[in-house]
Amino acid sequence: MTERTTHIEIPDRYHYAVIPHIMVDDAAAAIDFYQRAFGAREDFRLDAPGGGVLHAEITIGRSALMLGDASGGEAETASFAAPASLGGGTSVTLHVFVPDVDSLAERAEAAGAEILQPPKDMFHGDRTVILKDPSGHIWVFLTHVEDVSEEELRRRLAAAG
């Protein structure tokens, strides 16, 4: 008789409905950047047999992110692409709440991120910075500063134009 191990249906690390999985041209360099810029922790790395990173997982704050090299053979057959291969554009923006968006923005810029919108208080009640990482991915980091009712949110949005 085979012994079964007890498991939970969805591991705690993956309790969100969607886990972002981004592709980059140099996953090892991207992981290094995310560690320096965003204080990321590397949790897992599976190197590809021919070199590079087949799959890695990092944590930024309390958010899990999966990433890997877009240039690997498996990635090519699955049509994964890094933003640079798409002409520099991306259709995904990654949002992460952090305790101090201003210090994260300073650290990220020093590490090589391009600040697209400096930190500022937004109508929705969050202090927000928008940046592009060296791989071309767009990130929105937010620090919650006030609770805003739906009615007030709509009023502020209309007033902002």
Order of alpha helices (4+ residues) and beta strands (2+ residues): beta-alpha-beta-beta-beta-alpha-beta-alpha-beta-beta-beta-alpha
